[in-house]
Every structure is written in structure tokens, then in C-alpha cells.
Amino acid sequence: MKYTLAVFNSRFATLNFANLLKSQHVPCAIINTPPGASHACGISVKFLSDFLPMAKELLAMTSQRNFDGFYTLATMNGMTKLVRV
């Protein structure tokens, strides 16, 4: 499975975005931001990459001031790879 992280520079923005996704029935979780995902607030929103187009649309409707970026999170052979989208 491939996951995407939405990384923000504030915890408030991260939690708001998670609630926005949940209101649209997108399963998501708050996780610690892994190393390599910029200098963020420390937590990120994790969701299935299948929902990335919807997440982008929802983000476009909100303030993007604290948004740092989307990152793809994939695990292969026990190793996690993080790539900015």
C-alpha cells in the first residue's frame, strides 16, 4: 500500500486538515512526521495515496499558508522511502 503525508508547519493546521479529510469520509491518521519531510511541526496527516486528488482539492479550498507539502510514503523490503510529491 502506498500512503501520502500532508505536512504542515503548525499543529493547528495539521489537525484541521485531518478533520476536513474525515468530514469527507477519507480515512486518515495523525502520525509523527518522519525525518526527511522538511522542518514541520512534528505531526502529519497520513492517508492512502488513492485519496491524493481529493486531498489536493480540499487543500485548495482552505488557507495554504502553513502547508509544507505532500510526501509519498512507501514501504518496500522493510525500508520506508519518503518522496516529495
N, CA, C and O atoms as CSV, one atom per row, in Angstrom:
chain,resi,resn,atom,element,x,y,z
A,1,MET,N,N,0.838,-1.185,0.000
A,1,MET,CA,C,0.000,0.000,0.000
A,1,MET,C,C,0.874,1.236,0.000
A,1,MET,O,O,1.943,1.266,0.610
A,2,LYS,N,N,0.406,2.234,-0.683
A,2,LYS,CA,C,1.124,3.493,-0.759
A,2,LYS,C,C,0.346,4.542,0.041
A,2,LYS,O,O,-0.875,4.653,-0.066
A,3,TYR,N,N,1.079,5.293,0.830
A,3,TYR,CA,C,0.466,6.335,1.646
A,3,TYR,C,C,1.036,7.688,1.267
A,3,TYR,O,O,2.133,7.792,0.718
A,4,THR,N,N,0.263,8.725,1.574
A,4,THR,CA,C,0.701,10.095,1.380
A,4,THR,C,C,0.627,10.808,2.714
A,4,THR,O,O,-0.278,10.567,3.513
A,5,LEU,N,N,1.588,11.687,2.947
A,5,LEU,CA,C,1.583,12.530,4.137
A,5,LEU,C,C,1.317,13.961,3.724
A,5,LEU,O,O,1.886,14.450,2.748
A,6,ALA,N,N,0.453,14.630,4.465
A,6,ALA,CA,C,0.256,16.067,4.317
A,6,ALA,C,C,1.019,16.695,5.477
A,6,ALA,O,O,0.709,16.452,6.644
A,7,VAL,N,N,2.013,17.500,5.143
A,7,VAL,CA,C,2.892,18.076,6.158
A,7,VAL,C,C,2.613,19.571,6.267
A,7,VAL,O,O,2.573,20.288,5.267
A,8,PHE,N,N,2.425,20.018,7.488
A,8,PHE,CA,C,2.133,21.421,7.768
A,8,PHE,C,C,3.158,21.971,8.748
A,8,PHE,O,O,3.861,21.213,9.416
A,9,ASN,N,N,3.238,23.296,8.829
A,9,ASN,CA,C,4.170,23.948,9.741
A,9,ASN,C,C,3.544,24.276,11.090
A,9,ASN,O,O,4.207,24.846,11.956
A,10,SER,N,N,2.277,23.923,11.277
A,10,SER,CA,C,1.654,24.140,12.582
A,10,SER,C,C,0.752,22.952,12.925
A,10,SER,O,O,0.131,22.341,12.054
A,11,ARG,N,N,0.704,22.654,14.200
A,11,ARG,CA,C,-0.147,21.551,14.664
A,11,ARG,C,C,-1.615,21.862,14.414
A,11,ARG,O,O,-2.387,20.973,14.056
A,12,PHE,N,N,-2.003,23.113,14.600
A,12,PHE,CA,C,-3.393,23.513,14.386
A,12,PHE,C,C,-3.820,23.223,12.945
A,12,PHE,O,O,-4.898,22.673,12.720
A,13,ALA,N,N,-2.990,23.584,11.976
A,13,ALA,CA,C,-3.303,23.340,10.566
A,13,ALA,C,C,-3.365,21.845,10.274
A,13,ALA,O,O,-4.215,21.394,9.507
A,14,THR,N,N,-2.462,21.076,10.886
A,14,THR,CA,C,-2.448,19.627,10.689
A,14,THR,C,C,-3.746,19.011,11.183
A,14,THR,O,O,-4.371,18.220,10.476
A,15,LEU,N,N,-4.152,19.368,12.385
A,15,LEU,CA,C,-5.377,18.812,12.962
A,15,LEU,C,C,-6.616,19.252,12.189
A,15,LEU,O,O,-7.547,18.467,12.011
A,16,ASN,N,N,-6.633,20.496,11.732
A,16,ASN,CA,C,-7.769,20.972,10.930
A,16,ASN,C,C,-7.888,20.201,9.625
A,16,ASN,O,O,-8.990,19.840,9.212
A,17,PHE,N,N,-6.747,19.944,8.970
A,17,PHE,CA,C,-6.786,19.221,7.709
A,17,PHE,C,C,-7.244,17.775,7.919
A,17,PHE,O,O,-7.991,17.236,7.103
A,18,ALA,N,N,-6.802,17.154,9.003
A,18,ALA,CA,C,-7.249,15.791,9.322
A,18,ALA,C,C,-8.767,15.768,9.527
A,18,ALA,O,O,-9.447,14.865,9.040
A,19,ASN,N,N,-9.285,16.742,10.235
A,19,ASN,CA,C,-10.738,16.814,10.443
A,19,ASN,C,C,-11.479,17.053,9.140
A,19,ASN,O,O,-12.563,16.508,8.934
A,20,LEU,N,N,-10.908,17.860,8.261
A,20,LEU,CA,C,-11.521,18.113,6.957
A,20,LEU,C,C,-11.579,16.829,6.132
A,20,LEU,O,O,-12.604,16.537,5.517
A,21,LEU,N,N,-10.489,16.062,6.115
A,21,LEU,CA,C,-10.490,14.781,5.402
A,21,LEU,C,C,-11.533,13.833,5.981
A,21,LEU,O,O,-12.281,13.194,5.242
A,22,LYS,N,N,-11.577,13.747,7.306
A,22,LYS,CA,C,-12.542,12.857,7.956
A,22,LYS,C,C,-13.975,13.261,7.652
A,22,LYS,O,O,-14.848,12.402,7.530
A,23,SER,N,N,-14.227,14.558,7.528
A,23,SER,CA,C,-15.585,15.022,7.212
A,23,SER,C,C,-16.013,14.586,5.812
A,23,SER,O,O,-17.204,14.530,5.507
A,24,GLN,N,N,-15.026,14.278,4.959
A,24,GLN,CA,C,-15.306,13.797,3.605
A,24,GLN,C,C,-15.149,12.279,3.516
A,24,GLN,O,O,-15.056,11.718,2.424
A,25,HIS,N,N,-15.120,11.622,4.677
A,25,HIS,CA,C,-15.038,10.159,4.789
A,25,HIS,C,C,-13.738,9.599,4.215
A,25,HIS,O,O,-13.714,8.495,3.671
A,26,VAL,N,N,-12.658,10.372,4.342
A,26,VAL,CA,C,-11.334,9.899,3.937
A,26,VAL,C,C,-10.656,9.358,5.196
A,26,VAL,O,O,-10.401,10.118,6.130
A,27,PRO,N,N,-10.362,8.066,5.233
A,27,PRO,CA,C,-9.678,7.532,6.413
A,27,PRO,C,C,-8.264,8.102,6.500
A,27,PRO,O,O,-7.507,8.074,5.530
A,28,CYS,N,N,-7.929,8.612,7.664
A,28,CYS,CA,C,-6.605,9.204,7.850
A,28,CYS,C,C,-6.183,9.063,9.303
A,28,CYS,O,O,-6.984,8.723,10.173
A,29,ALA,N,N,-4.907,9.332,9.544
A,29,ALA,CA,C,-4.362,9.252,10.894
A,29,ALA,C,C,-3.338,10.361,11.094
A,29,ALA,O,O,-2.701,10.819,10.146
A,30,ILE,N,N,-3.195,10.777,12.329
A,30,ILE,CA,C,-2.158,11.722,12.699
A,30,ILE,C,C,-0.948,10.894,13.123
A,30,ILE,O,O,-1.053,10.025,13.988
A,31,ILE,N,N,0.192,11.170,12.511
A,31,ILE,CA,C,1.418,10.427,12.848
A,31,ILE,C,C,2.553,11.413,13.095
A,31,ILE,O,O,2.465,12.584,12.726
A,32,ASN,N,N,3.611,10.928,13.718
A,32,ASN,CA,C,4.822,11.734,13.838
A,32,ASN,C,C,5.437,11.893,12.457
A,32,ASN,O,O,5.535,10.928,11.699
A,33,THR,N,N,5.844,13.090,12.139
A,33,THR,CA,C,6.466,13.343,10.839
A,33,THR,C,C,7.819,12.653,10.790
A,33,THR,O,O,8.669,12.884,11.650
A,34,PRO,N,N,8.024,11.800,9.779
A,34,PRO,CA,C,9.306,11.109,9.688
A,34,PRO,C,C,10.431,12.059,9.292
A,34,PRO,O,O,10.187,13.096,8.675
A,35,PRO,N,N,11.662,11.704,9.650
A,35,PRO,CA,C,12.799,12.529,9.230
A,35,PRO,C,C,12.845,12.624,7.701
A,35,PRO,O,O,12.522,11.663,7.004
A,36,GLY,N,N,13.234,13.748,7.207
A,36,GLY,CA,C,13.335,13.935,5.766
A,36,GLY,C,C,12.134,14.645,5.171
A,36,GLY,O,O,12.111,14.927,3.973
A,37,ALA,N,N,11.137,14.935,5.993
A,37,ALA,CA,C,9.945,15.622,5.495
A,37,ALA,C,C,9.973,17.083,5.907
A,37,ALA,O,O,8.987,17.607,6.425
A,38,SER,N,N,11.083,17.731,5.680
A,38,SER,CA,C,11.225,19.155,5.933
A,38,SER,C,C,11.209,19.466,7.432
A,38,SER,O,O,11.233,18.567,8.274
A,39,HIS,N,N,11.170,20.729,7.729
A,39,HIS,CA,C,11.113,21.185,9.125
A,39,HIS,C,C,9.659,21.529,9.433
A,39,HIS,O,O,9.240,22.682,9.328
A,40,ALA,N,N,8.920,20.529,9.803
A,40,ALA,CA,C,7.497,20.716,10.057
A,40,ALA,C,C,7.247,20.804,11.556
A,40,ALA,O,O,8.180,20.916,12.351
A,41,CYS,N,N,5.984,20.752,11.923
A,41,CYS,CA,C,5.600,20.900,13.325
A,41,CYS,C,C,5.779,19.625,14.129
A,41,CYS,O,O,5.652,19.648,15.354
A,42,GLY,N,N,6.072,18.517,13.470
A,42,GLY,CA,C,6.293,17.272,14.196
A,42,GLY,C,C,5.227,16.222,13.992
A,42,GLY,O,O,5.457,15.041,14.253
A,43,ILE,N,N,4.050,16.643,13.523
A,43,ILE,CA,C,2.988,15.685,13.210
A,43,ILE,C,C,2.487,15.928,11.795
A,43,ILE,O,O,2.550,17.043,11.278
A,44,SER,N,N,1.988,14.865,11.179
A,44,SER,CA,C,1.477,14.941,9.805
A,44,SER,C,C,0.199,14.138,9.697
A,44,SER,O,O,-0.139,13.360,10.588
A,45,VAL,N,N,-0.511,14.336,8.591
A,45,VAL,CA,C,-1.720,13.570,8.306
A,45,VAL,C,C,-1.354,12.498,7.285
A,45,VAL,O,O,-0.833,12.800,6.211
A,46,LYS,N,N,-1.630,11.254,7.629
A,46,LYS,CA,C,-1.325,10.120,6.751
A,46,LYS,C,C,-2.636,9.573,6.190
A,46,LYS,O,O,-3.596,9.352,6.927
A,47,PHE,N,N,-2.660,9.357,4.863
A,47,PHE,CA,C,-3.845,8.785,4.214
A,47,PHE,C,C,-3.404,7.990,2.997
A,47,PHE,O,O,-2.281,8.151,2.519
A,48,LEU,N,N,-4.283,7.134,2.498
A,48,LEU,CA,C,-3.975,6.340,1.309
A,48,LEU,C,C,-3.772,7.270,0.113
A,48,LEU,O,O,-4.514,8.236,-0.065
A,49,SER,N,N,-2.775,6.972,-0.694
A,49,SER,CA,C,-2.462,7.811,-1.849
A,49,SER,C,C,-3.604,7.890,-2.857
A,49,SER,O,O,-3.656,8.821,-3.661
A,50,ASP,N,N,-4.512,6.929,-2.819
A,50,ASP,CA,C,-5.682,6.966,-3.703
A,50,ASP,C,C,-6.512,8.234,-3.481
A,50,ASP,O,O,-7.220,8.682,-4.383
A,51,PHE,N,N,-6.423,8.808,-2.279
A,51,PHE,CA,C,-7.205,9.990,-1.935
A,51,PHE,C,C,-6.457,11.300,-2.187
A,51,PHE,O,O,-6.960,12.369,-1.841
A,52,LEU,N,N,-5.269,11.234,-2.781
A,52,LEU,CA,C,-4.479,12.450,-3.000
A,52,LEU,C,C,-5.199,13.496,-3.847
A,52,LEU,O,O,-5.162,14.674,-3.489
A,53,PRO,N,N,-5.860,13.127,-4.962
A,53,PRO,CA,C,-6.568,14.166,-5.727
A,53,PRO,C,C,-7.625,14.891,-4.887
A,53,PRO,O,O,-7.765,16.110,-4.986
A,54,MET,N,N,-8.366,14.146,-4.064
A,54,MET,CA,C,-9.376,14.772,-3.212
A,54,MET,C,C,-8.712,15.667,-2.159
A,54,MET,O,O,-9.202,16.757,-1.866
A,55,ALA,N,N,-7.606,15.205,-1.601
A,55,ALA,CA,C,-6.894,15.996,-0.598
A,55,ALA,C,C,-6.400,17.307,-1.199
A,55,ALA,O,O,-6.461,18.350,-0.548
A,56,LYS,N,N,-5.915,17.260,-2.429
A,56,LYS,CA,C,-5.457,18.480,-3.097
A,56,LYS,C,C,-6.610,19.458,-3.304
A,56,LYS,O,O,-6.452,20.665,-3.118
A,57,GLU,N,N,-7.765,18.930,-3.690
A,57,GLU,CA,C,-8.937,19.791,-3.871
A,57,GLU,C,C,-9.357,20.435,-2.563
A,57,GLU,O,O,-9.655,21.629,-2.521
A,58,LEU,N,N,-9.380,19.651,-1.496
A,58,LEU,CA,C,-9.769,20.183,-0.189
A,58,LEU,C,C,-8.766,21.225,0.289
A,58,LEU,O,O,-9.147,22.244,0.866
A,59,LEU,N,N,-7.500,20.970,0.051
A,59,LEU,CA,C,-6.471,21.926,0.456
A,59,LEU,C,C,-6.609,23.238,-0.309
A,59,LEU,O,O,-6.395,24.310,0.256
A,60,ALA,N,N,-6.963,23.161,-1.580
A,60,ALA,CA,C,-7.126,24.359,-2.397
A,60,ALA,C,C,-8.264,25.247,-1.889
A,60,ALA,O,O,-8.268,26.456,-2.123
A,61,MET,N,N,-9.225,24.642,-1.195
A,61,MET,CA,C,-10.369,25.401,-0.667
A,61,MET,C,C,-10.066,26.029,0.687
A,61,MET,O,O,-10.890,26.778,1.211
A,62,THR,N,N,-8.909,25.744,1.262
A,62,THR,CA,C,-8.560,26.265,2.583
A,62,THR,C,C,-7.306,27.125,2.483
A,62,THR,O,O,-6.695,27.240,1.421
A,63,SER,N,N,-6.942,27.718,3.595
A,63,SER,CA,C,-5.713,28.507,3.646
A,63,SER,C,C,-4.513,27.577,3.557
A,63,SER,O,O,-4.432,26.595,4.294
A,64,GLN,N,N,-3.590,27.875,2.669
A,64,GLN,CA,C,-2.410,27.039,2.476
A,64,GLN,C,C,-1.168,27.661,3.111
A,64,GLN,O,O,-0.047,27.226,2.847
A,65,ARG,N,N,-1.365,28.653,3.926
A,65,ARG,CA,C,-0.245,29.394,4.497
A,65,ARG,C,C,0.703,28.498,5.303
A,65,ARG,O,O,1.918,28.693,5.258
A,66,ASN,N,N,0.174,27.536,6.025
A,66,ASN,CA,C,1.004,26.670,6.860
A,66,ASN,C,C,1.315,25.331,6.222
A,66,ASN,O,O,1.899,24.460,6.866
A,67,PHE,N,N,0.933,25.151,4.959
A,67,PHE,CA,C,1.153,23.881,4.275
A,67,PHE,C,C,2.590,23.794,3.777
A,67,PHE,O,O,3.095,24.720,3.141
A,68,ASP,N,N,3.249,22.662,4.074
A,68,ASP,CA,C,4.637,22.468,3.640
A,68,ASP,C,C,4.732,21.593,2.400
A,68,ASP,O,O,5.610,21.809,1.566
A,69,GLY,N,N,3.838,20.599,2.259
A,69,GLY,CA,C,3.866,19.763,1.071
A,69,GLY,C,C,3.300,18.381,1.307
A,69,GLY,O,O,3.060,17.964,2.440
A,70,PHE,N,N,3.091,17.678,0.195
A,70,PHE,CA,C,2.669,16.281,0.237
A,70,PHE,C,C,3.898,15.413,0.000
A,70,PHE,O,O,4.766,15.745,-0.808
A,71,TYR,N,N,3.954,14.308,0.712
A,71,TYR,CA,C,5.046,13.350,0.572
A,71,TYR,C,C,4.460,11.963,0.409
A,71,TYR,O,O,3.516,11.596,1.109
A,72,THR,N,N,5.014,11.190,-0.512
A,72,THR,CA,C,4.604,9.804,-0.680
A,72,THR,C,C,5.426,8.951,0.273
A,72,THR,O,O,6.640,9.111,0.395
A,73,LEU,N,N,4.734,8.045,0.944
A,73,LEU,CA,C,5.366,7.164,1.913
A,73,LEU,C,C,5.120,5.733,1.472
A,73,LEU,O,O,3.983,5.261,1.486
A,74,ALA,N,N,6.177,5.045,1.081
A,74,ALA,CA,C,6.051,3.669,0.609
A,74,ALA,C,C,7.040,2.783,1.353
A,74,ALA,O,O,8.180,3.182,1.587
A,75,THR,N,N,6.608,1.581,1.723
A,75,THR,CA,C,7.476,0.627,2.398
A,75,THR,C,C,7.779,-0.515,1.443
A,75,THR,O,O,6.868,-1.171,0.939
A,76,MET,N,N,9.050,-0.746,1.199
A,76,MET,CA,C,9.500,-1.827,0.326
A,76,MET,C,C,10.648,-2.563,0.989
A,76,MET,O,O,11.637,-1.957,1.403
A,77,ASN,N,N,10.510,-3.859,1.084
A,77,ASN,CA,C,11.555,-4.700,1.685
A,77,ASN,C,C,11.947,-4.201,3.079
A,77,ASN,O,O,13.120,-4.215,3.451
A,78,GLY,N,N,10.952,-3.764,3.831
A,78,GLY,CA,C,11.207,-3.321,5.194
A,78,GLY,C,C,11.776,-1.921,5.321
A,78,GLY,O,O,12.027,-1.457,6.433
A,79,MET,N,N,11.984,-1.236,4.198
A,79,MET,CA,C,12.528,0.118,4.228
A,79,MET,C,C,11.459,1.106,3.800
A,79,MET,O,O,10.707,0.848,2.860
A,80,THR,N,N,11.391,2.232,4.484
A,80,THR,CA,C,10.425,3.264,4.162
A,80,THR,C,C,11.106,4.353,3.344
A,80,THR,O,O,12.176,4.845,3.702
A,81,LYS,N,N,10.465,4.716,2.240
A,81,LYS,CA,C,11.001,5.755,1.362
A,81,LYS,C,C,10.030,6.924,1.362
A,81,LYS,O,O,8.819,6.732,1.243
A,82,LEU,N,N,10.558,8.132,1.497
A,82,LEU,CA,C,9.767,9.347,1.564
A,82,LEU,C,C,10.155,10.240,0.394
A,82,LEU,O,O,11.323,10.604,0.252
A,83,VAL,N,N,9.181,10.596,-0.448
A,83,VAL,CA,C,9.452,11.408,-1.640
A,83,VAL,C,C,8.426,12.531,-1.697
A,83,VAL,O,O,7.225,12.298,-1.560
A,84,ARG,N,N,8.917,13.758,-1.903
A,84,ARG,CA,C,8.008,14.902,-2.033
A,84,ARG,C,C,7.237,14.792,-3.338
A,84,ARG,O,O,7.808,14.494,-4.387
A,85,VAL,N,N,5.941,15.033,-3.263
A,85,VAL,CA,C,5.075,14.922,-4.450
A,85,VAL,C,C,5.080,16.252,-5.168
A,85,VAL,O,O,4.422,16.401,-6.197
